[in-house]
Amino acid sequence: MPFARDTDYWPAGKSWMINFRVDDLDALVARLRQAGIEAVTDPAWDTPETGRFARIHDPEGNPIELWEPPAE
């Protein structure tokens, strides 16, 4: 989904974000943290309608969003 040019959804100077669909966000976040990768979560990002989210960054600082869709 395109975002407005002045979005604050990701850091200034970054023009895109990859979004990966995952099955078990809690387990994945735990594995990432065990590997020393910072994984950010925020309950404000999560809703029953859209699912749950976490964010990591690639080596260049680009955000990568991890999305667990809501249970059906």
PDB file of N, CA, C and O in Angstrom, chain B, residues numbered from 101:
ATOM      1  N   MET B 101       0.841  -1.170   0.000  1.00  0.00           N
ATOM      2  CA  MET B 101       0.000   0.000   0.000  1.00  0.00           C
ATOM      3  C   MET B 101       0.890   1.238   0.000  1.00  0.00           C
ATOM      4  O   MET B 101       1.801   1.327   0.823  1.00  0.00           O
ATOM      5  N   PRO B 102       0.661   2.175  -0.877  1.00  0.00           N
ATOM      6  CA  PRO B 102       1.474   3.394  -0.898  1.00  0.00           C
ATOM      7  C   PRO B 102       1.163   4.277   0.316  1.00  0.00           C
ATOM      8  O   PRO B 102       0.039   4.306   0.815  1.00  0.00           O
ATOM      9  N   PHE B 103       2.168   4.973   0.759  1.00  0.00           N
ATOM     10  CA  PHE B 103       2.019   5.911   1.860  1.00  0.00           C
ATOM     11  C   PHE B 103       2.261   7.322   1.347  1.00  0.00           C
ATOM     12  O   PHE B 103       2.891   7.514   0.307  1.00  0.00           O
ATOM     13  N   ALA B 104       1.764   8.296   2.074  1.00  0.00           N
ATOM     14  CA  ALA B 104       1.990   9.699   1.710  1.00  0.00           C
ATOM     15  C   ALA B 104       3.481  10.006   1.761  1.00  0.00           C
ATOM     16  O   ALA B 104       4.222   9.403   2.536  1.00  0.00           O
ATOM     17  N   ARG B 105       3.909  10.940   0.937  1.00  0.00           N
ATOM     18  CA  ARG B 105       5.319  11.326   0.870  1.00  0.00           C
ATOM     19  C   ARG B 105       5.845  11.761   2.239  1.00  0.00           C
ATOM     20  O   ARG B 105       7.013  11.524   2.548  1.00  0.00           O
ATOM     21  N   ASP B 106       5.010  12.387   3.058  1.00  0.00           N
ATOM     22  CA  ASP B 106       5.454  12.904   4.350  1.00  0.00           C
ATOM     23  C   ASP B 106       5.083  11.979   5.514  1.00  0.00           C
ATOM     24  O   ASP B 106       4.962  12.439   6.650  1.00  0.00           O
ATOM     25  N   THR B 107       4.902  10.692   5.248  1.00  0.00           N
ATOM     26  CA  THR B 107       4.531   9.747   6.303  1.00  0.00           C
ATOM     27  C   THR B 107       5.589   9.702   7.403  1.00  0.00           C
ATOM     28  O   THR B 107       6.777   9.907   7.152  1.00  0.00           O
ATOM     29  N   ASP B 108       5.139   9.432   8.613  1.00  0.00           N
ATOM     30  CA  ASP B 108       6.081   9.199   9.705  1.00  0.00           C
ATOM     31  C   ASP B 108       6.058   7.722  10.104  1.00  0.00           C
ATOM     32  O   ASP B 108       6.508   7.350  11.187  1.00  0.00           O
ATOM     33  N   TYR B 109       5.521   6.886   9.200  1.00  0.00           N
ATOM     34  CA  TYR B 109       5.431   5.450   9.467  1.00  0.00           C
ATOM     35  C   TYR B 109       6.807   4.795   9.482  1.00  0.00           C
ATOM     36  O   TYR B 109       6.996   3.769  10.135  1.00  0.00           O
ATOM     37  N   TRP B 110       7.775   5.379   8.766  1.00  0.00           N
ATOM     38  CA  TRP B 110       9.163   4.927   8.819  1.00  0.00           C
ATOM     39  C   TRP B 110      10.062   6.150   8.857  1.00  0.00           C
ATOM     40  O   TRP B 110       9.597   7.266   8.626  1.00  0.00           O
ATOM     41  N   PRO B 111      11.342   5.957   9.144  1.00  0.00           N
ATOM     42  CA  PRO B 111      12.239   7.107   9.337  1.00  0.00           C
ATOM     43  C   PRO B 111      12.387   7.975   8.085  1.00  0.00           C
ATOM     44  O   PRO B 111      12.301   7.492   6.956  1.00  0.00           O
ATOM     45  N   ALA B 112      12.609   9.253   8.319  1.00  0.00           N
ATOM     46  CA  ALA B 112      12.883  10.185   7.222  1.00  0.00           C
ATOM     47  C   ALA B 112      14.102   9.694   6.458  1.00  0.00           C
ATOM     48  O   ALA B 112      15.030   9.151   7.057  1.00  0.00           O
ATOM     49  N   GLY B 113      14.110   9.877   5.163  1.00  0.00           N
ATOM     50  CA  GLY B 113      15.230   9.431   4.346  1.00  0.00           C
ATOM     51  C   GLY B 113      15.082   8.003   3.846  1.00  0.00           C
ATOM     52  O   GLY B 113      15.886   7.551   3.031  1.00  0.00           O
ATOM     53  N   LYS B 114      14.075   7.291   4.316  1.00  0.00           N
ATOM     54  CA  LYS B 114      13.794   5.935   3.845  1.00  0.00           C
ATOM     55  C   LYS B 114      12.507   5.989   3.038  1.00  0.00           C
ATOM     56  O   LYS B 114      11.526   6.591   3.474  1.00  0.00           O
ATOM     57  N   SER B 115      12.502   5.367   1.868  1.00  0.00           N
ATOM     58  CA  SER B 115      11.340   5.513   1.000  1.00  0.00           C
ATOM     59  C   SER B 115      10.500   4.244   0.877  1.00  0.00           C
ATOM     60  O   SER B 115       9.498   4.238   0.161  1.00  0.00           O
ATOM     61  N   TRP B 116      10.887   3.184   1.555  1.00  0.00           N
ATOM     62  CA  TRP B 116      10.124   1.952   1.436  1.00  0.00           C
ATOM     63  C   TRP B 116      10.321   1.085   2.666  1.00  0.00           C
ATOM     64  O   TRP B 116      11.202   1.338   3.488  1.00  0.00           O
ATOM     65  N   MET B 117       9.487   0.058   2.780  1.00  0.00           N
ATOM     66  CA  MET B 117       9.598  -0.914   3.856  1.00  0.00           C
ATOM     67  C   MET B 117       9.120  -2.262   3.318  1.00  0.00           C
ATOM     68  O   MET B 117       8.105  -2.335   2.626  1.00  0.00           O
ATOM     69  N   ILE B 118       9.839  -3.305   3.632  1.00  0.00           N
ATOM     70  CA  ILE B 118       9.421  -4.670   3.289  1.00  0.00           C
ATOM     71  C   ILE B 118       8.497  -5.161   4.401  1.00  0.00           C
ATOM     72  O   ILE B 118       8.708  -4.848   5.573  1.00  0.00           O
ATOM     73  N   ASN B 119       7.481  -5.926   4.032  1.00  0.00           N
ATOM     74  CA  ASN B 119       6.541  -6.482   4.986  1.00  0.00           C
ATOM     75  C   ASN B 119       6.465  -7.985   4.738  1.00  0.00           C
ATOM     76  O   ASN B 119       6.131  -8.425   3.638  1.00  0.00           O
ATOM     77  N   PHE B 120       6.779  -8.773   5.778  1.00  0.00           N
ATOM     78  CA  PHE B 120       6.703 -10.229   5.674  1.00  0.00           C
ATOM     79  C   PHE B 120       5.555 -10.751   6.528  1.00  0.00           C
ATOM     80  O   PHE B 120       5.386 -10.340   7.676  1.00  0.00           O
ATOM     81  N   ARG B 121       4.776 -11.653   5.964  1.00  0.00           N
ATOM     82  CA  ARG B 121       3.709 -12.332   6.692  1.00  0.00           C
ATOM     83  C   ARG B 121       4.333 -13.514   7.432  1.00  0.00           C
ATOM     84  O   ARG B 121       5.072 -14.303   6.842  1.00  0.00           O
ATOM     85  N   VAL B 122       4.030 -13.634   8.739  1.00  0.00           N
ATOM     86  CA  VAL B 122       4.603 -14.711   9.552  1.00  0.00           C
ATOM     87  C   VAL B 122       3.480 -15.456  10.273  1.00  0.00           C
ATOM     88  O   VAL B 122       2.379 -14.931  10.443  1.00  0.00           O
ATOM     89  N   ASP B 123       3.775 -16.686  10.693  1.00  0.00           N
ATOM     90  CA  ASP B 123       2.772 -17.517  11.359  1.00  0.00           C
ATOM     91  C   ASP B 123       2.750 -17.361  12.875  1.00  0.00           C
ATOM     92  O   ASP B 123       1.673 -17.356  13.471  1.00  0.00           O
ATOM     93  N   ASP B 124       3.901 -17.234  13.508  1.00  0.00           N
ATOM     94  CA  ASP B 124       3.977 -17.183  14.971  1.00  0.00           C
ATOM     95  C   ASP B 124       4.906 -16.041  15.356  1.00  0.00           C
ATOM     96  O   ASP B 124       6.106 -16.236  15.554  1.00  0.00           O
ATOM     97  N   LEU B 125       4.340 -14.860  15.456  1.00  0.00           N
ATOM     98  CA  LEU B 125       5.140 -13.660  15.689  1.00  0.00           C
ATOM     99  C   LEU B 125       5.932 -13.745  16.992  1.00  0.00           C
ATOM    100  O   LEU B 125       7.105 -13.374  17.023  1.00  0.00           O
ATOM    101  N   ASP B 126       5.313 -14.223  18.056  1.00  0.00           N
ATOM    102  CA  ASP B 126       6.016 -14.294  19.343  1.00  0.00           C
ATOM    103  C   ASP B 126       7.255 -15.185  19.259  1.00  0.00           C
ATOM    104  O   ASP B 126       8.319 -14.812  19.753  1.00  0.00           O
ATOM    105  N   ALA B 127       7.126 -16.344  18.644  1.00  0.00           N
ATOM    106  CA  ALA B 127       8.267 -17.254  18.525  1.00  0.00           C
ATOM    107  C   ALA B 127       9.356 -16.653  17.648  1.00  0.00           C
ATOM    108  O   ALA B 127      10.541 -16.772  17.960  1.00  0.00           O
ATOM    109  N   LEU B 128       8.965 -16.008  16.554  1.00  0.00           N
ATOM    110  CA  LEU B 128       9.948 -15.396  15.668  1.00  0.00           C
ATOM    111  C   LEU B 128      10.686 -14.262  16.365  1.00  0.00           C
ATOM    112  O   LEU B 128      11.909 -14.167  16.268  1.00  0.00           O
ATOM    113  N   VAL B 129       9.958 -13.407  17.062  1.00  0.00           N
ATOM    114  CA  VAL B 129      10.594 -12.299  17.789  1.00  0.00           C
ATOM    115  C   VAL B 129      11.564 -12.851  18.836  1.00  0.00           C
ATOM    116  O   VAL B 129      12.657 -12.311  19.005  1.00  0.00           O
ATOM    117  N   ALA B 130      11.184 -13.899  19.528  1.00  0.00           N
ATOM    118  CA  ALA B 130      12.074 -14.502  20.524  1.00  0.00           C
ATOM    119  C   ALA B 130      13.356 -15.022  19.870  1.00  0.00           C
ATOM    120  O   ALA B 130      14.450 -14.816  20.396  1.00  0.00           O
ATOM    121  N   ARG B 131      13.223 -15.696  18.726  1.00  0.00           N
ATOM    122  CA  ARG B 131      14.410 -16.214  18.024  1.00  0.00           C
ATOM    123  C   ARG B 131      15.302 -15.076  17.533  1.00  0.00           C
ATOM    124  O   ARG B 131      16.526 -15.163  17.628  1.00  0.00           O
ATOM    125  N   LEU B 132      14.701 -14.021  17.013  1.00  0.00           N
ATOM    126  CA  LEU B 132      15.483 -12.880  16.546  1.00  0.00           C
ATOM    127  C   LEU B 132      16.250 -12.247  17.694  1.00  0.00           C
ATOM    128  O   LEU B 132      17.434 -11.939  17.555  1.00  0.00           O
ATOM    129  N   ARG B 133      15.596 -12.054  18.811  1.00  0.00           N
ATOM    130  CA  ARG B 133      16.256 -11.445  19.977  1.00  0.00           C
ATOM    131  C   ARG B 133      17.369 -12.339  20.509  1.00  0.00           C
ATOM    132  O   ARG B 133      18.417 -11.839  20.916  1.00  0.00           O
ATOM    133  N   GLN B 134      17.157 -13.655  20.512  1.00  0.00           N
ATOM    134  CA  GLN B 134      18.212 -14.584  20.935  1.00  0.00           C
ATOM    135  C   GLN B 134      19.430 -14.482  20.032  1.00  0.00           C
ATOM    136  O   GLN B 134      20.558 -14.711  20.470  1.00  0.00           O
ATOM    137  N   ALA B 135      19.200 -14.135  18.764  1.00  0.00           N
ATOM    138  CA  ALA B 135      20.298 -13.998  17.801  1.00  0.00           C
ATOM    139  C   ALA B 135      20.922 -12.603  17.848  1.00  0.00           C
ATOM    140  O   ALA B 135      21.821 -12.300  17.063  1.00  0.00           O
ATOM    141  N   GLY B 136      20.449 -11.748  18.771  1.00  0.00           N
ATOM    142  CA  GLY B 136      21.015 -10.419  18.902  1.00  0.00           C
ATOM    143  C   GLY B 136      20.425  -9.385  17.958  1.00  0.00           C
ATOM    144  O   GLY B 136      21.000  -8.312  17.774  1.00  0.00           O
ATOM    145  N   ILE B 137      19.286  -9.697  17.359  1.00  0.00           N
ATOM    146  CA  ILE B 137      18.626  -8.771  16.434  1.00  0.00           C
ATOM    147  C   ILE B 137      17.530  -8.040  17.192  1.00  0.00           C
ATOM    148  O   ILE B 137      16.651  -8.668  17.783  1.00  0.00           O
ATOM    149  N   GLU B 138      17.580  -6.713  17.176  1.00  0.00           N
ATOM    150  CA  GLU B 138      16.565  -5.931  17.862  1.00  0.00           C
ATOM    151  C   GLU B 138      15.238  -6.055  17.111  1.00  0.00           C
ATOM    152  O   GLU B 138      15.156  -5.765  15.918  1.00  0.00           O
ATOM    153  N   ALA B 139      14.224  -6.481  17.815  1.00  0.00           N
ATOM    154  CA  ALA B 139      12.874  -6.584  17.259  1.00  0.00           C
ATOM    155  C   ALA B 139      11.970  -5.714  18.116  1.00  0.00           C
ATOM    156  O   ALA B 139      11.833  -5.940  19.318  1.00  0.00           O
ATOM    157  N   VAL B 140      11.360  -4.724  17.494  1.00  0.00           N
ATOM    158  CA  VAL B 140      10.519  -3.765  18.210  1.00  0.00           C
ATOM    159  C   VAL B 140       9.058  -4.176  18.061  1.00  0.00           C
ATOM    160  O   VAL B 140       8.598  -4.491  16.963  1.00  0.00           O
ATOM    161  N   THR B 141       8.341  -4.169  19.174  1.00  0.00           N
ATOM    162  CA  THR B 141       6.899  -4.396  19.160  1.00  0.00           C
ATOM    163  C   THR B 141       6.234  -3.212  19.847  1.00  0.00           C
ATOM    164  O   THR B 141       6.860  -2.514  20.646  1.00  0.00           O
ATOM    165  N   ASP B 142       4.981  -2.993  19.536  1.00  0.00           N
ATOM    166  CA  ASP B 142       4.222  -1.907  20.147  1.00  0.00           C
ATOM    167  C   ASP B 142       2.756  -2.325  20.127  1.00  0.00           C
ATOM    168  O   ASP B 142       2.179  -2.492  19.053  1.00  0.00           O
ATOM    169  N   PRO B 143       2.146  -2.497  21.294  1.00  0.00           N
ATOM    170  CA  PRO B 143       0.735  -2.907  21.318  1.00  0.00           C
ATOM    171  C   PRO B 143      -0.178  -1.980  20.517  1.00  0.00           C
ATOM    172  O   PRO B 143      -1.235  -2.406  20.053  1.00  0.00           O
ATOM    173  N   ALA B 144       0.216  -0.724  20.352  1.00  0.00           N
ATOM    174  CA  ALA B 144      -0.605   0.215  19.572  1.00  0.00           C
ATOM    175  C   ALA B 144      -0.670  -0.175  18.099  1.00  0.00           C
ATOM    176  O   ALA B 144      -1.591   0.238  17.394  1.00  0.00           O
ATOM    177  N   TRP B 145       0.292  -0.965  17.624  1.00  0.00           N
ATOM    178  CA  TRP B 145       0.289  -1.401  16.222  1.00  0.00           C
ATOM    179  C   TRP B 145      -0.691  -2.538  15.975  1.00  0.00           C
ATOM    180  O   TRP B 145      -1.077  -2.781  14.831  1.00  0.00           O
ATOM    181  N   ASP B 146      -1.100  -3.238  17.031  1.00  0.00           N
ATOM    182  CA  ASP B 146      -1.881  -4.470  16.916  1.00  0.00           C
ATOM    183  C   ASP B 146      -3.373  -4.202  17.093  1.00  0.00           C
ATOM    184  O   ASP B 146      -3.788  -3.473  17.994  1.00  0.00           O
ATOM    185  N   THR B 147      -4.177  -4.813  16.203  1.00  0.00           N
ATOM    186  CA  THR B 147      -5.630  -4.751  16.354  1.00  0.00           C
ATOM    187  C   THR B 147      -6.215  -6.098  15.959  1.00  0.00           C
ATOM    188  O   THR B 147      -5.609  -6.835  15.182  1.00  0.00           O
ATOM    189  N   PRO B 148      -7.385  -6.423  16.487  1.00  0.00           N
ATOM    190  CA  PRO B 148      -8.017  -7.676  16.087  1.00  0.00           C
ATOM    191  C   PRO B 148      -8.326  -7.725  14.587  1.00  0.00           C
ATOM    192  O   PRO B 148      -8.354  -8.803  13.995  1.00  0.00           O
ATOM    193  N   GLU B 149      -8.558  -6.557  13.973  1.00  0.00           N
ATOM    194  CA  GLU B 149      -8.903  -6.513  12.557  1.00  0.00           C
ATOM    195  C   GLU B 149      -7.683  -6.680  11.645  1.00  0.00           C
ATOM    196  O   GLU B 149      -7.786  -7.303  10.588  1.00  0.00           O
ATOM    197  N   THR B 150      -6.550  -6.138  12.037  1.00  0.00           N
ATOM    198  CA  THR B 150      -5.376  -6.171  11.159  1.00  0.00           C
ATOM    199  C   THR B 150      -4.316  -7.182  11.578  1.00  0.00           C
ATOM    200  O   THR B 150      -3.491  -7.575  10.754  1.00  0.00           O
ATOM    201  N   GLY B 151      -4.318  -7.610  12.827  1.00  0.00           N
ATOM    202  CA  GLY B 151      -3.321  -8.560  13.289  1.00  0.00           C
ATOM    203  C   GLY B 151      -2.274  -7.903  14.169  1.00  0.00           C
ATOM    204  O   GLY B 151      -2.508  -6.855  14.769  1.00  0.00           O
ATOM    205  N   ARG B 152      -1.101  -8.548  14.233  1.00  0.00           N
ATOM    206  CA  ARG B 152      -0.014  -8.111  15.111  1.00  0.00           C
ATOM    207  C   ARG B 152       1.221  -7.819  14.280  1.00  0.00           C
ATOM    208  O   ARG B 152       1.417  -8.397  13.211  1.00  0.00           O
ATOM    209  N   PHE B 153       2.059  -6.907  14.788  1.00  0.00           N
ATOM    210  CA  PHE B 153       3.219  -6.445  14.044  1.00  0.00           C
ATOM    211  C   PHE B 153       4.461  -6.362  14.921  1.00  0.00           C
ATOM    212  O   PHE B 153       4.372  -6.160  16.132  1.00  0.00           O
ATOM    213  N   ALA B 154       5.604  -6.522  14.296  1.00  0.00           N
ATOM    214  CA  ALA B 154       6.904  -6.255  14.907  1.00  0.00           C
ATOM    215  C   ALA B 154       7.762  -5.649  13.813  1.00  0.00           C
ATOM    216  O   ALA B 154       7.452  -5.775  12.628  1.00  0.00           O
ATOM    217  N   ARG B 155       8.832  -4.997  14.208  1.00  0.00           N
ATOM    218  CA  ARG B 155       9.692  -4.358  13.212  1.00  0.00           C
ATOM    219  C   ARG B 155      11.156  -4.626  13.535  1.00  0.00           C
ATOM    220  O   ARG B 155      11.587  -4.531  14.684  1.00  0.00           O
ATOM    221  N   ILE B 156      11.900  -4.960  12.499  1.00  0.00           N
ATOM    222  CA  ILE B 156      13.345  -5.086  12.560  1.00  0.00           C
ATOM    223  C   ILE B 156      13.921  -4.187  11.468  1.00  0.00           C
ATOM    224  O   ILE B 156      13.167  -3.564  10.721  1.00  0.00           O
ATOM    225  N   HIS B 157      15.240  -4.114  11.368  1.00  0.00           N
ATOM    226  CA  HIS B 157      15.873  -3.290  10.326  1.00  0.00           C
ATOM    227  C   HIS B 157      16.982  -4.075   9.644  1.00  0.00           C
ATOM    228  O   HIS B 157      17.680  -4.867  10.279  1.00  0.00           O
ATOM    229  N   ASP B 158      17.136  -3.849   8.343  1.00  0.00           N
ATOM    230  CA  ASP B 158      18.224  -4.486   7.612  1.00  0.00           C
ATOM    231  C   ASP B 158      19.533  -3.749   7.937  1.00  0.00           C
ATOM    232  O   ASP B 158      19.505  -2.724   8.619  1.00  0.00           O
ATOM    233  N   PRO B 159      20.678  -4.256   7.460  1.00  0.00           N
ATOM    234  CA  PRO B 159      21.962  -3.627   7.786  1.00  0.00           C
ATOM    235  C   PRO B 159      22.081  -2.164   7.346  1.00  0.00           C
ATOM    236  O   PRO B 159      22.912  -1.426   7.877  1.00  0.00           O
ATOM    237  N   GLU B 160      21.261  -1.740   6.381  1.00  0.00           N
ATOM    238  CA  GLU B 160      21.298  -0.344   5.926  1.00  0.00           C
ATOM    239  C   GLU B 160      20.300   0.534   6.660  1.00  0.00           C
ATOM    240  O   GLU B 160      20.172   1.720   6.359  1.00  0.00           O
ATOM    241  N   GLY B 161      19.589  -0.048   7.627  1.00  0.00           N
ATOM    242  CA  GLY B 161      18.636   0.717   8.420  1.00  0.00           C
ATOM    243  C   GLY B 161      17.234   0.782   7.857  1.00  0.00           C
ATOM    244  O   GLY B 161      16.387   1.491   8.401  1.00  0.00           O
ATOM    245  N   ASN B 162      16.967   0.058   6.778  1.00  0.00           N
ATOM    246  CA  ASN B 162      15.614   0.037   6.219  1.00  0.00           C
ATOM    247  C   ASN B 162      14.707  -0.811   7.107  1.00  0.00           C
ATOM    248  O   ASN B 162      15.095  -1.902   7.524  1.00  0.00           O
ATOM    249  N   PRO B 163      13.503  -0.319   7.400  1.00  0.00           N
ATOM    250  CA  PRO B 163      12.599  -1.089   8.246  1.00  0.00           C
ATOM    251  C   PRO B 163      12.042  -2.310   7.519  1.00  0.00           C
ATOM    252  O   PRO B 163      11.767  -2.280   6.319  1.00  0.00           O
ATOM    253  N   ILE B 164      11.889  -3.378   8.286  1.00  0.00           N
ATOM    254  CA  ILE B 164      11.258  -4.612   7.809  1.00  0.00           C
ATOM    255  C   ILE B 164      10.152  -4.923   8.805  1.00  0.00           C
ATOM    256  O   ILE B 164      10.410  -5.126   9.991  1.00  0.00           O
ATOM    257  N   GLU B 165       8.927  -4.958   8.317  1.00  0.00           N
ATOM    258  CA  GLU B 165       7.790  -5.214   9.193  1.00  0.00           C
ATOM    259  C   GLU B 165       7.416  -6.692   9.125  1.00  0.00           C
ATOM    260  O   GLU B 165       7.343  -7.281   8.046  1.00  0.00           O
ATOM    261  N   LEU B 166       7.186  -7.269  10.280  1.00  0.00           N
ATOM    262  CA  LEU B 166       6.748  -8.647  10.400  1.00  0.00           C
ATOM    263  C   LEU B 166       5.281  -8.606  10.812  1.00  0.00           C
ATOM    264  O   LEU B 166       4.933  -7.974  11.809  1.00  0.00           O
ATOM    265  N   TRP B 167       4.427  -9.272  10.056  1.00  0.00           N
ATOM    266  CA  TRP B 167       2.994  -9.199  10.262  1.00  0.00           C
ATOM    267  C   TRP B 167       2.399 -10.582  10.476  1.00  0.00           C
ATOM    268  O   TRP B 167       2.549 -11.467   9.635  1.00  0.00           O
ATOM    269  N   GLU B 168       1.731 -10.761  11.590  1.00  0.00           N
ATOM    270  CA  GLU B 168       0.951 -11.970  11.836  1.00  0.00           C
ATOM    271  C   GLU B 168      -0.523 -11.600  11.657  1.00  0.00           C
ATOM    272  O   GLU B 168      -1.078 -10.862  12.472  1.00  0.00           O
ATOM    273  N   PRO B 169      -1.160 -12.108  10.596  1.00  0.00           N
ATOM    274  CA  PRO B 169      -2.566 -11.752  10.373  1.00  0.00           C
ATOM    275  C   PRO B 169      -3.444 -12.249  11.509  1.00  0.00           C
ATOM    276  O   PRO B 169      -3.054 -13.146  12.257  1.00  0.00           O
ATOM    277  N   PRO B 170      -4.635 -11.663  11.638  1.00  0.00           N
ATOM    278  CA  PRO B 170      -5.548 -12.123  12.693  1.00  0.00           C
ATOM    279  C   PRO B 170      -5.991 -13.557  12.455  1.00  0.00           C
ATOM    280  O   PRO B 170      -6.058 -14.032  11.321  1.00  0.00           O
ATOM    281  N   ALA B 171      -6.288 -14.229  13.551  1.00  0.00           N
ATOM    282  CA  ALA B 171      -6.805 -15.598  13.444  1.00  0.00           C
ATOM    283  C   ALA B 171      -8.149 -15.564  12.734  1.00  0.00           C
ATOM    284  O   ALA B 171      -8.951 -14.652  12.936  1.00  0.00           O
ATOM    285  N   GLU B 172      -8.381 -16.559  11.910  1.00  0.00           N
ATOM    286  CA  GLU B 172      -9.640 -16.598  11.158  1.00  0.00           C
ATOM    287  C   GLU B 172     -10.725 -17.280  11.932  1.00  0.00           C
ATOM    288  O   GLU B 172     -11.850 -17.399  11.444  1.00  0.00           O
TER     289      GLU B 172
END
